[in-house]
Amino acid sequence: MKTGKESHNLFQRASKVIPGGIYGHTSPISGLPDVFPYYCRRAQGCTFEDVDGRVWIDYMCGYGALLHGYLHPEVEAAVTLQRESGSVFNQPAEIMVKLAEKITEIIDFAQWCVFAKNGSDLTTWAVRVARQHTGRSIAIKAAGAYHGVDAWCDPGLGGRIPSDREHVLEFQWNDLDQLKDLMSKLSDKVACLILTPFHHPSFGASVLPQDGFWSGVRNLCDKYGVVLILDDVRCGGRLDDGGSHRYFNFSPDLAIYSKALGNGYAISSCVGRDFLRKASMEVFLTGSCWNDALAMSAAFASLEISIRDSVAQNVLNKGRDFCSGIEKIAAKNGFSLSMTGPSSMPYPYFDEDSDLFLLQKFCRLAAQEGLFFHPHHNWFVSNALDIEMISETLKRTENVFSLMAS
């Protein structure tokens, strides 16, 4: 199966009016440009249809933005109801207060909450809040971690100047000794440590925290007065309904959520402890459409569904069946494949495939079976997946490994 004619035609049109045609993580060059579709026409549940009419079983969920599945009826009903009253006003709507109350009720350490549109909006803002509170300048992150598109953390090089990273230091994930060394040497200069719940770099296997990692991180932050920021943008809602910190048994000072929060509607949220409330009021935060009542209504409904239906546990369980099934099929065909990371958002990794050529071949053949498996980014399991669809996926995966083994 090759990329369809209509996708190519649209891309040619786009290239004349949009730099690069499609940019960022959805650019064709970020995936498999010879087989992946470039444009989507519609989606429902756990499948989508591209502009050439091909239907795909989706394991990317809008790169994590869909937790309950495309066009979830309860989420869409909440949005439709709010649309009767409007979306963006001069002032916030009541739903903003209701949503903040809901989030601070669900997230056990949260005593206040703010909203924006993207995860990157609030990871950058959270670092500034930590700097404002501590009066310090340095932020520490894990090497290879992604926290957004701003100059202090983006994975690119264009338009960046040396001073953008002057006050950002890195350590290797799981290396507590290296982190301790950084903090002890710069104890009066480190404002914050920002980390994801587990290490999920692009172009590489996911790495879970070692035993004692998070308790060690928390102790170091307490010892040196460093604000611990959890970037839960990608994982939020997929590990624990009350935040990924509960899955790994620790507690941050600030946490940022986005992606699955609105189940496809653009919204992000940062929550924090009370000792950071004053600093949060002193760091400027605004956006013309950030009070969007439609997205907030979607988020409120999405959270209610997650709590009512234990969605995080559901997608972990579904992912466990899916991942173990793929690993067994791979082994049966003579391949050593590990589905790394939590089962609700796994990344496949073949032994001795550091250049990812074998994984790219696997995903390319999967595309011929109508399976949207990405070779360079972790996958996502939708709660719209059912036993039948997982079984169908595994059946098609059998065909893929048969071709690889032949």
Kinemage of the C-alpha trace (Angstrom):
@kinemage 1
@onewidth
@group {chain A} dominant
@subgroup {mainchain}
@vectorlist {calphas} color= white
{ca met a 1} P 0.000 0.000 0.000
{ca lys a 2} L 1.480 3.312 -1.108
{ca thr a 3} L 0.541 6.805 -0.029
{ca gly a 4} L -2.586 7.666 -2.030
{ca lys a 5} L -2.945 10.023 -4.955
{ca glu a 6} L -5.228 12.464 -3.135
{ca ser a 7} L -2.733 12.773 -0.264
{ca his a 8} L 0.004 13.611 -2.753
{ca asn a 9} L -2.196 16.115 -4.594
{ca leu a 10} L -3.121 17.913 -1.388
{ca phe a 11} L 0.499 17.942 -0.298
{ca gln a 12} L 1.535 19.566 -3.586
{ca arg a 13} L -1.092 22.268 -3.054
{ca ala a 14} L -0.039 22.728 0.564
{ca ser a 15} L 3.642 23.072 -0.334
{ca lys a 16} L 2.824 26.228 -2.309
{ca val a 17} L 1.212 28.016 0.636
{ca ile a 18} L 2.568 26.261 3.772
{ca pro a 19} L 6.336 26.040 4.401
{ca gly a 20} L 7.210 22.366 4.107
{ca gly a 21} L 3.633 21.454 3.223
{ca ile a 22} L 3.096 19.793 6.622
{ca tyr a 23} L 5.390 20.655 9.513
{ca gly a 24} L 6.322 19.293 12.916
{ca his a 25} L 5.628 15.786 14.150
{ca thr a 26} L 2.917 15.189 11.519
{ca ser a 27} L 5.271 15.944 8.626
{ca pro a 28} L 5.613 13.001 6.227
{ca ile a 29} L 9.369 12.846 6.820
{ca ser a 30} L 8.758 12.211 10.536
{ca gly a 31} L 7.021 8.932 9.727
{ca leu a 32} L 6.988 6.768 6.616
{ca pro a 33} L 6.293 9.095 3.667
{ca asp a 34} L 5.987 6.286 1.141
{ca val a 35} L 3.101 4.500 2.896
{ca phe a 36} L 1.545 6.761 5.538
{ca pro a 37} L -1.338 9.027 4.503
{ca tyr a 38} L -0.666 12.748 4.628
{ca tyr a 39} L -4.235 13.866 5.342
{ca cys a 40} L -7.229 12.520 7.243
{ca arg a 41} L -10.872 12.801 6.146
{ca arg a 42} L -12.767 11.505 9.175
{ca ala a 43} L -12.400 9.344 12.272
{ca gln a 44} L -14.626 7.341 14.605
{ca gly a 45} L -13.796 5.301 17.688
{ca cys a 46} L -10.371 3.718 17.115
{ca thr a 47} L -10.228 4.035 13.325
{ca phe a 48} L -9.699 6.853 10.839
{ca glu a 49} L -10.186 7.256 7.117
{ca asp a 50} L -7.625 9.082 5.009
{ca val a 51} L -8.438 11.329 2.048
{ca asp a 52} L -7.964 8.415 -0.344
{ca gly a 53} L -10.722 6.460 1.387
{ca arg a 54} L -8.527 3.927 3.192
{ca val a 55} L -9.558 2.979 6.733
{ca trp a 56} L -6.843 2.491 9.343
{ca ile a 57} L -6.875 0.898 12.800
{ca asp a 58} L -5.244 3.693 14.747
{ca tyr a 59} L -2.554 3.220 17.378
{ca met a 60} L -1.474 6.861 17.568
{ca cys a 61} L -4.722 8.479 18.773
{ca gly a 62} L -3.859 11.886 17.363
{ca tyr a 63} L -0.390 11.492 18.942
{ca gly a 64} L -2.049 10.889 22.285
{ca ala a 65} L -4.776 13.524 22.124
{ca leu a 66} L -7.601 10.952 21.995
{ca leu a 67} L -8.101 8.794 25.090
{ca his a 68} L -11.752 7.790 24.767
{ca gly a 69} L -11.749 7.445 20.986
{ca tyr a 70} L -12.659 9.778 18.148
{ca leu a 71} L -16.063 11.491 18.404
{ca his a 72} L -16.916 10.047 21.788
{ca pro a 73} L -20.675 10.672 22.109
{ca glu a 74} L -20.617 12.022 25.686
{ca val a 75} L -17.761 14.404 24.993
{ca glu a 76} L -19.365 15.620 21.787
{ca ala a 77} L -22.731 16.055 23.539
{ca ala a 78} L -21.118 18.271 26.181
{ca val a 79} L -19.472 20.382 23.473
{ca thr a 80} L -22.709 20.661 21.491
{ca leu a 81} L -24.584 21.820 24.583
{ca gln a 82} L -21.996 24.505 25.342
{ca arg a 83} L -21.928 25.612 21.690
{ca glu a 84} L -25.529 26.782 22.069
{ca ser a 85} L -24.232 29.434 24.472
{ca gly a 86} L -20.933 30.221 22.772
{ca ser a 87} L -17.261 29.396 22.959
{ca val a 88} L -14.890 32.368 23.455
{ca phe a 89} L -16.145 35.455 25.272
{ca asn a 90} L -14.640 38.615 26.736
{ca gln a 91} L -14.621 36.860 30.101
{ca pro a 92} L -14.312 33.200 31.084
{ca ala a 93} L -17.444 31.038 31.270
{ca glu a 94} L -18.636 29.213 34.391
{ca ile a 95} L -17.225 25.961 33.006
{ca met a 96} L -13.721 27.289 33.728
{ca val a 97} L -14.461 27.324 37.455
{ca lys a 98} L -16.172 23.926 37.340
{ca leu a 99} L -13.258 22.386 35.459
{ca ala a 100} L -10.679 23.836 37.867
{ca glu a 101} L -12.703 22.469 40.787
{ca lys a 102} L -12.884 19.066 39.118
{ca ile a 103} L -9.158 18.894 38.376
{ca thr a 104} L -8.079 19.973 41.854
{ca glu a 105} L -10.463 17.373 43.263
{ca ile a 106} L -9.003 14.592 41.112
{ca ile a 107} L -5.282 15.494 41.411
{ca asp a 108} L -4.473 14.813 45.049
{ca phe a 109} L -1.694 17.395 45.573
{ca ala a 110} L -3.290 20.158 43.449
{ca gln a 111} L -4.500 23.273 45.273
{ca trp a 112} L -4.872 25.545 42.253
{ca cys a 113} L -5.173 25.222 38.496
{ca val a 114} L -4.665 27.328 35.346
{ca phe a 115} L -5.444 26.660 31.670
{ca ala a 116} L -3.893 27.198 28.252
{ca lys a 117} L -4.053 25.465 24.870
{ca asn a 118} L -0.872 23.384 24.480
{ca gly a 119} L 1.454 21.470 26.736
{ca ser a 120} L 4.352 23.643 25.625
{ca asp a 121} L 2.509 26.769 26.817
{ca leu a 122} L 2.553 25.502 30.362
{ca thr a 123} L 5.839 23.604 30.644
{ca thr a 124} L 7.587 26.878 29.835
{ca trp a 125} L 5.320 28.814 32.186
{ca ala a 126} L 5.895 26.311 35.004
{ca val a 127} L 9.665 26.752 34.704
{ca arg a 128} L 9.155 30.508 35.006
{ca val a 129} L 6.950 30.053 38.071
{ca ala a 130} L 9.685 27.991 39.697
{ca arg a 131} L 12.257 30.670 38.889
{ca gln a 132} L 9.994 33.369 40.276
{ca his a 133} L 9.427 31.446 43.501
{ca thr a 134} L 13.056 30.469 44.119
{ca gly a 135} L 14.838 33.494 42.676
{ca arg a 136} L 17.119 31.022 40.881
{ca ser a 137} L 17.777 30.563 37.169
{ca ile a 138} L 18.771 26.966 36.340
{ca ala a 139} L 16.332 24.317 35.125
{ca ile a 140} L 17.413 20.670 34.977
{ca lys a 141} L 15.898 18.142 32.567
{ca ala a 142} L 16.655 14.609 31.409
{ca ala a 143} L 18.805 14.347 28.290
{ca gly a 144} L 16.696 13.536 25.244
{ca ala a 145} L 13.405 14.406 26.935
{ca tyr a 146} L 10.806 16.424 25.027
{ca his a 147} L 9.024 19.258 26.825
{ca gly a 148} L 7.734 21.409 23.971
{ca val a 149} L 8.650 23.763 21.162
{ca asp a 150} L 10.184 26.688 23.044
{ca ala a 151} L 13.864 27.467 22.651
{ca trp a 152} L 14.915 26.220 26.091
{ca cys a 153} L 13.784 22.663 25.295
{ca asp a 154} L 12.887 22.119 21.634
{ca pro a 155} L 14.650 19.308 19.712
{ca gly a 156} L 15.552 21.496 16.740
{ca leu a 157} L 18.321 23.991 16.050
{ca gly a 158} L 16.835 26.683 13.810
{ca gly a 159} L 16.564 30.184 15.235
{ca arg a 160} L 18.178 29.263 18.523
{ca ile a 161} L 20.982 31.226 20.162
{ca pro a 162} L 23.435 29.960 22.826
{ca ser a 163} L 21.786 31.911 25.624
{ca asp a 164} L 18.527 29.979 25.082
{ca arg a 165} L 20.113 26.944 26.774
{ca glu a 166} L 22.525 28.785 29.042
{ca his a 167} L 20.479 28.040 32.156
{ca val a 168} L 19.282 24.548 31.206
{ca leu a 169} L 21.300 21.516 32.332
{ca glu a 170} L 20.773 17.829 31.631
{ca phe a 171} L 21.398 14.507 33.307
{ca gln a 172} L 20.914 10.937 32.134
{ca trp a 173} L 17.540 9.433 33.014
{ca asn a 174} L 17.713 7.141 36.087
{ca asp a 175} L 21.197 8.422 37.062
{ca leu a 176} L 20.528 9.770 40.551
{ca asp a 177} L 24.242 10.191 41.270
{ca gln a 178} L 24.650 12.533 38.313
{ca leu a 179} L 21.567 14.491 39.364
{ca lys a 180} L 22.810 14.730 42.953
{ca asp a 181} L 26.170 16.005 41.715
{ca leu a 182} L 24.484 18.741 39.654
{ca met a 183} L 22.283 19.874 42.515
{ca ser a 184} L 25.011 19.811 45.156
{ca lys a 185} L 27.429 21.857 43.038
{ca leu a 186} L 24.758 24.394 42.063
{ca ser a 187} L 22.572 24.217 45.160
{ca asp a 188} L 21.822 27.954 45.245
{ca lys a 189} L 21.191 28.257 41.499
{ca val a 190} L 18.786 25.414 40.588
{ca ala a 191} L 15.169 26.563 40.372
{ca cys a 192} L 13.495 23.412 39.105
{ca leu a 193} L 13.758 19.881 37.846
{ca ile a 194} L 11.305 19.028 35.057
{ca leu a 195} L 10.716 15.376 34.193
{ca thr a 196} L 8.212 13.138 32.431
{ca pro a 197} L 6.774 10.210 34.444
{ca phe a 198} L 8.983 7.809 32.488
{ca his a 199} L 11.521 8.444 29.747
{ca his a 200} L 9.869 8.391 26.319
{ca pro a 201} L 12.324 9.855 23.801
{ca ser a 202} L 11.638 9.883 20.089
{ca phe a 203} L 13.651 7.408 18.022
{ca gly a 204} L 14.334 5.188 21.018
{ca ala a 205} L 12.949 2.668 23.479
{ca ser a 206} L 10.983 3.938 26.448
{ca val a 207} L 12.704 3.592 29.828
{ca leu a 208} L 10.805 3.148 33.084
{ca pro a 209} L 12.118 4.654 36.339
{ca gln a 210} L 14.301 2.299 38.339
{ca asp a 211} L 13.284 1.338 41.857
{ca gly a 212} L 13.956 4.282 44.120
{ca phe a 213} L 14.358 6.793 41.289
{ca trp a 214} L 11.327 8.906 42.046
{ca ser a 215} L 11.756 8.821 45.827
{ca gly a 216} L 15.393 9.826 45.270
{ca val a 217} L 14.336 12.681 42.986
{ca arg a 218} L 11.801 13.922 45.523
{ca asn a 219} L 14.363 13.786 48.359
{ca leu a 220} L 16.943 15.721 46.344
{ca cys a 221} L 14.426 18.424 45.435
{ca asp a 222} L 13.382 18.776 49.068
{ca lys a 223} L 16.995 18.896 50.254
{ca tyr a 224} L 18.055 21.635 47.851
{ca gly a 225} L 14.795 23.615 47.682
{ca val a 226} L 14.203 22.729 44.015
{ca val a 227} L 10.696 22.815 42.528
{ca leu a 228} L 9.767 19.429 41.051
{ca ile a 229} L 7.755 19.816 37.832
{ca leu a 230} L 6.008 16.813 36.309
{ca asp a 231} L 5.458 17.048 32.566
{ca asp a 232} L 2.409 14.769 32.379
{ca val a 233} L 1.362 16.161 28.995
{ca arg a 234} L 1.778 12.898 27.107
{ca cys a 235} L 1.036 10.348 29.832
{ca gly a 236} L -1.774 12.047 31.749
{ca gly a 237} L -4.907 9.876 31.933
{ca arg a 238} L -3.188 6.760 30.578
{ca leu a 239} L -1.431 5.525 33.724
{ca asp a 240} L -3.700 6.653 36.561
{ca asp a 241} L -6.937 8.630 36.439
{ca gly a 242} L -5.557 10.866 39.184
{ca gly a 243} L -2.262 11.662 37.462
{ca ser a 244} L 0.804 9.639 36.523
{ca his a 245} L 2.597 10.517 39.782
{ca arg a 246} L 0.225 8.110 41.538
{ca tyr a 247} L 1.231 5.283 39.188
{ca phe a 248} L 4.873 5.754 40.219
{ca asn a 249} L 4.103 6.688 43.850
{ca phe a 250} L 5.577 10.156 44.260
{ca ser a 251} L 4.275 13.707 44.452
{ca pro a 252} L 5.434 16.716 42.372
{ca asp a 253} L 5.035 20.418 43.115
{ca leu a 254} L 3.666 21.362 39.686
{ca ala a 255} L 2.187 19.147 36.962
{ca ile a 256} L 1.120 19.890 33.411
{ca tyr a 257} L -1.606 18.030 31.522
{ca ser a 258} L -2.795 18.327 27.929
{ca lys a 259} L -3.223 15.860 25.034
{ca ala a 260} L -5.881 13.436 26.367
{ca leu a 261} L -7.316 16.049 28.748
{ca gly a 262} L -9.733 17.355 26.101
{ca asn a 263} L -10.096 14.142 24.073
{ca gly a 264} L -9.240 15.941 20.855
{ca tyr a 265} L -10.102 19.500 21.918
{ca ala a 266} L -7.138 21.828 22.457
{ca ile a 267} L -6.601 22.476 26.154
{ca ser a 268} L -3.838 22.217 28.718
{ca ser a 269} L -3.694 22.677 32.459
{ca cys a 270} L -1.049 23.265 35.095
{ca val a 271} L -1.790 22.432 38.719
{ca gly a 272} L 0.311 23.268 41.739
{ca arg a 273} L 0.790 23.336 45.474
{ca asp a 274} L -0.286 26.314 47.527
{ca phe a 275} L 3.266 27.529 48.237
{ca leu a 276} L 3.572 28.325 44.512
{ca arg a 277} L 0.280 30.215 44.264
{ca lys a 278} L 1.837 33.670 44.758
{ca ala a 279} L 4.528 33.057 42.140
{ca ser a 280} L 1.919 31.725 39.715
{ca met a 281} L 0.059 35.037 39.988
{ca glu a 282} L 3.262 36.970 39.305
{ca val a 283} L 4.198 35.186 36.052
{ca phe a 284} L 2.153 36.492 33.126
{ca leu a 285} L -0.163 33.969 31.495
{ca thr a 286} L -2.847 34.628 28.907
{ca gly a 287} L -4.131 33.857 25.423
{ca ser a 288} L -7.055 35.217 23.436
{ca cys a 289} L -8.719 31.811 23.053
{ca trp a 290} L -7.421 30.114 26.187
{ca asn a 291} L -10.805 30.512 27.902
{ca asp a 292} L -12.465 28.422 25.183
{ca ala a 293} L -15.609 27.047 26.803
{ca leu a 294} L -15.976 24.259 24.220
{ca ala a 295} L -12.579 22.745 25.037
{ca met a 296} L -13.242 23.124 28.761
{ca ser a 297} L -16.598 21.380 28.405
{ca ala a 298} L -14.890 18.557 26.529
{ca ala a 299} L -12.254 18.260 29.256
{ca phe a 300} L -14.872 18.192 32.025
{ca ala a 301} L -16.790 15.417 30.290
{ca ser a 302} L -13.587 13.523 29.524
{ca leu a 303} L -12.506 13.588 33.170
{ca glu a 304} L -15.905 12.397 34.344
{ca ile a 305} L -15.743 9.459 31.924
{ca ser a 306} L -12.236 8.556 33.071
{ca ile a 307} L -13.178 8.493 36.751
{ca arg a 308} L -16.508 6.739 36.237
{ca asp a 309} L -15.139 4.040 33.930
{ca ser a 310} L -11.604 3.648 35.369
{ca val a 311} L -10.265 4.415 31.920
{ca ala a 312} L -6.568 4.472 32.816
{ca gln a 313} L -6.776 0.904 34.114
{ca asn a 314} L -8.840 -0.085 31.084
{ca val a 315} L -6.255 1.133 28.569
{ca leu a 316} L -3.448 -0.445 30.580
{ca asn a 317} L -5.300 -3.779 30.499
{ca lys a 318} L -6.129 -3.511 26.804
{ca gly a 319} L -2.569 -2.495 26.081
{ca arg a 320} L -1.270 -5.476 28.037
{ca asp a 321} L -3.255 -7.871 25.844
{ca phe a 322} L -2.164 -6.020 22.723
{ca cys a 323} L 1.535 -5.852 23.659
{ca ser a 324} L 1.861 -9.422 24.874
{ca gly a 325} L 0.096 -10.596 21.723
{ca ile a 326} L 2.536 -8.774 19.447
{ca glu a 327} L 5.566 -10.000 21.403
{ca lys a 328} L 4.361 -13.622 21.150
{ca ile a 329} L 3.767 -13.318 17.398
{ca ala a 330} L 7.225 -11.798 16.952
{ca ala a 331} L 8.897 -14.577 18.955
{ca lys a 332} L 7.022 -17.262 17.022
{ca asn a 333} L 8.488 -15.830 13.822
{ca gly a 334} L 12.022 -15.604 15.184
{ca phe a 335} L 12.139 -11.916 16.161
{ca ser a 336} L 13.120 -10.506 19.538
{ca leu a 337} L 10.711 -7.610 20.032
{ca ser a 338} L 9.978 -5.761 23.273
{ca met a 339} L 7.051 -3.425 23.721
{ca thr a 340} L 8.822 -0.941 25.986
{ca gly a 341} L 7.162 1.477 28.380
{ca pro a 342} L 3.699 1.168 29.964
{ca ser a 343} L 1.264 -0.987 28.015
{ca ser a 344} L -1.155 1.904 27.424
{ca met a 345} L 1.497 3.817 25.461
{ca pro a 346} L 4.169 1.353 24.303
{ca tyr a 347} L 7.124 1.748 21.998
{ca pro a 348} L 8.241 -1.359 20.049
{ca tyr a 349} L 11.937 -2.118 19.960
{ca phe a 350} L 13.735 -4.933 18.128
{ca asp a 351} L 16.978 -6.191 19.661
{ca glu a 352} L 20.083 -4.909 17.858
{ca asp a 353} L 18.035 -2.450 15.777
{ca ser a 354} L 19.592 0.820 16.924
{ca asp a 355} L 19.166 2.367 13.464
{ca leu a 356} L 15.439 1.403 13.558
{ca phe a 357} L 15.587 -0.033 10.033
{ca leu a 358} L 13.891 -3.272 11.106
{ca leu a 359} L 11.192 -1.340 12.980
{ca gln a 360} L 10.618 0.847 9.936
{ca lys a 361} L 10.214 -2.269 7.801
{ca phe a 362} L 7.741 -3.696 10.314
{ca cys a 363} L 5.655 -0.499 10.368
{ca arg a 364} L 5.797 -0.192 6.572
{ca leu a 365} L 4.406 -3.730 6.156
{ca ala a 366} L 1.831 -3.029 8.879
{ca ala a 367} L 0.638 -0.040 6.853
{ca gln a 368} L -0.170 -2.430 4.006
{ca glu a 369} L -2.482 -4.183 6.478
{ca gly a 370} L -4.198 -0.925 7.433
{ca leu a 371} L -2.427 -0.662 10.807
{ca phe a 372} L -1.151 2.771 11.793
{ca phe a 373} L 2.016 1.823 13.712
{ca his a 374} L 4.603 4.613 14.013
{ca pro a 375} L 8.317 3.722 13.876
{ca his a 376} L 9.707 6.806 15.632
{ca his a 377} L 7.207 7.691 18.365
{ca asn a 378} L 5.545 5.750 21.146
{ca trp a 379} L 2.087 4.411 20.325
{ca phe a 380} L -1.171 5.020 22.220
{ca val a 381} L -3.987 2.650 23.110
{ca ser a 382} L -7.504 4.067 22.831
{ca asn a 383} L -10.246 3.059 25.239
{ca ala a 384} L -12.423 2.712 22.130
{ca leu a 385} L -10.471 -0.434 21.280
{ca asp a 386} L -12.434 -3.587 22.067
{ca ile a 387} L -11.503 -7.269 22.137
{ca glu a 388} L -12.591 -7.756 18.545
{ca met a 389} L -10.462 -4.892 17.250
{ca ile a 390} L -7.414 -6.016 19.221
{ca ser a 391} L -7.897 -9.544 17.837
{ca glu a 392} L -8.179 -8.156 14.320
{ca thr a 393} L -5.002 -6.145 14.859
{ca leu a 394} L -3.100 -9.206 16.032
{ca lys a 395} L -4.416 -11.216 13.087
{ca arg a 396} L -3.070 -8.603 10.682
{ca thr a 397} L 0.178 -8.472 12.636
{ca glu a 398} L 0.555 -12.225 12.038
{ca asn a 399} L 0.557 -11.431 8.315
{ca val a 400} L 3.200 -8.765 8.830
{ca phe a 401} L 5.625 -11.054 10.660
{ca ser a 402} L 5.039 -13.828 8.141
{ca leu a 403} L 6.221 -11.455 5.419
{ca met a 404} L 9.196 -10.327 7.506
{ca ala a 405} L 10.257 -13.921 8.172
{ca ser a 406} L 9.956 -15.045 4.550
